[in-house]
Amino acid sequence: MTLLTIDTATKVCSAALLQDDVVIAHRFHNEDVNHARLLPLFIEDLFAEARQRHLHIDAVALSDGPGSYTGLRIGCSTAKGICYALDIPLIPIHTTEVLCASLLKQHEVEKDAVLCPMIDARRMEVYTTMYTPTLQPLTDIHAEIVSDADTFFRHVSGKKIYCFGDGASKCSEVFAPAGGVCIVPAIEPDAAAMSAVALRHAEDAVRGKEIAYYEPFYLKDFVAAPSHVKGLE
């Protein structure tokens, strides 16, 4: 199965062309938030690679949130346009699961450990959930303000817990007194890690006319801040 995978849910913008679990081509950028400019260039490169290799793209897998409202809109609209034009399915995957896949691609974890992806939602709030190493969810995805370790890990006490993602580092001092909590640095959602989870969710794919009505998993409603541009107050 040949997949085009897209992730724009956080400050990272990435896209990949995957065949089964083999990365054919990969584009990744995490130095600034300019997804609207970068993603079309990435997609153009990946389609050129697919044509050169005579590959037919079977589906688009999208990291669908939670995350940045603007980033999710950019990734979603691009994925929907490609799927609708090529008449191929869209496979949505929660960004927390994409983060777990990125971790498991880089690190070995104990079989009875708990994976805790954390996406920065500003201040001390994070989007988070918990998974087993086989990516079975232990809690629902939710927004939570991190106040103390005992409250945050109330569902999984007594387990070794791996925390990662751009929301984990800011909580390191809060989690420091808790035993068994491991903060794993430099784990970012990456389209190149999405193959296995995309195949797991293939039966949940959005197809045909339903693609037009698909929306990302925002988790929280968007709240517009007052404009600071002169004349738009």
N, C-alpha and C positions, 0 to 999 in steps of 0.2 A: 504494500500500500504506500503510495506516494502522498505525503502531506506537505502543505504549506502551513507553517505555524507562526503565530503573531502574538507578541506580548508588548503592551504599552500601558500597563496598569499602574506602574510606579515611575520613578525617574528614569528607569531603564527602558530603552526602545530596542527591541530585538525581533528578528524574523529568521526563519530557517526553512530549508527544503530538506525533508527527511524521507528516506525510503526504508520502511520498516524501522529499525533502530539505528540506521546508519545516517550520519549527517552528511548530506551531499554538499550543501552550501549554508553559510551562516553569516548573519550580520548582527552586530551588537554595539550599542553605544550607551554609556551611562555618565557622561561628563556634563551634560546639561539637558534641560527639558525642552526639546525642540522636535517632538514626535511628528508634528504635522509636516515638517520639512523632510525629516529623515525617512519616515516609513515608506512613502512612495518611491524613494530612491532604492531602498532595500528591496522592495517588491519587484521593481524593474530588473534589478540585478538577478534576483532569484528566478524570475520567469525566463530571463535570457539563459541562465544555467540549465533550466528544465528543457528549453528548446534545443540547446546544444546537445543534451544527452538523450533527446527524444523521449522525455518523460511526460506522462499525462498525470496531472494533479487530480487525485481522487477526492480530496476534501480539504477544507481549511479548518485548523484547530485554533481557537482563540482563547487567550487568557482573559476571562470575562469579569474579573473583579472578585472582591472589592478592591478599591484603589482610588486613584485620582479620577475625578469626574471627567475632566477634559481628556486625559489620556485614554480612558475607557471609550469615550465617544469617538476618538480618532481611530482606535483599533477596530471598534465595532463597525463603524461606517465603511472602513476599508474592506474588512472581511466580508461584510454583507454584499458590497458591490461586486467583489470577485466571485462569490458563490452564486449570486443571481445571474451574473453574466455568463459563467461557465456551466450553470445548472449542476452544481455540486453541493453536497451538504456542508453545513457549518457545525463544528463540534465545539461547544462551549465548555471550558474547564475553569473552575474557580482558581483564582490566583494563589490562594493558600496551598492548593495542591501542586501547582506549578513550582512554588517555592520548595515544597517537600521533594519534588522530583529533582530539582537542582541540588539540594543537599545530598540526596542519596547517590547522585552521580559523582559527587566529590568525596564523600565520607562513608565509612562503614559505621553502623550503629548497632547497639545491642538489640536482640530480637524482642525483648520485653520493654524497651524504652518507649518514651512518648515524644512525638515530634510536635513542636509548638511554633508554627510560622507566625510572624508578627509584622504587620504592615503599618507603617507610621501614619497616624491620623491626626497629627499635630498635638502639641503640648504633651501630656502624658497619656493620651488615648491611642489605642491601637485597634486594628482589625485583626482578629485572631480566631483560632480554633485549635483543636488537638487531634492528632492522628496516631494510629499505630504505625510501625515501620512498613506495614503492607498497605498503608494509606486507607485504612478503615477509620472513619470519623468517630471520635469519642465525644465531641461536643458540637453544637451548632456553631456556624460562623457568626460572630457578633462583634460589636464595638464595645470596648471596655477601657475604663480609666484605670491605670495601674497605680495602686496605692500601697499594697504590701504583698509579699510573696505568698503568704498563707491564703489570702483571699483569692489571688489570681490562680493558684494551682490547687484550689479546693477540690477539684474533681479527680485529681491524679496524684494524690499524696502517696509518698513511699516509692515512687518510680524515678528512674533517671530521666531527666527532661532536657531535650535539646531545644534551645530557643534561637531563632535565626530570622533574618529579614531586617529591613531598615528600621523596624520598630523595636528590635531587641536590644541594640546597643545602648539606647537612651535609658533602658530599664535596668542596666547592669548593676547599678548601686542599690536599687531596690531589691534585686534578686540575690545580691551577694551573701546575705545572712542565711539563705535557704540552702540546705544540703541537697546535692544531686542535680542542681541546675547548671547546665553547661551552655554558655553563650557562644555560638559558632559565628565567627566574623565572616564578612565578605560573601555571604550567600545572597544572590539576587535572582529574581525570576528570569528565566532564560528560555526562549523559544526552542533552543537546541535540545532541551531536556524534556520536551513535551510528548515525544512519540508514544511511550508506553502508556501514559495516562490518557492520551487521546484515544488509543485503541480500547482502553477500558470504558470510555464514555461514548464509543461509536454508536451504541444503540440509543443514546440520548440526542443524537444529531438533529438539527433543525433543517428541514428540507422544503424545497419548492416555494410556494407562495408564502409559507409561514416565515421565511427568512425576512421578508419586508417588515414584519411586526416584532421581530426579536429585539430585545433590549439587554444591555449588560446587567450584571448583578451589582447595583450601586450600594446596596445595604442601607445607606442613609440617604435621605432626600438632599438634593443640592440646594445650598443657601448662597445666594449671590451677595458678595460684599459690596459696599458702596464704592463707586468708581472714584479714582483719584485723578482722572484725566480732566483737565480744565474744560469746562463747558458741558461735561457729562454728569455733574453732581446731581 
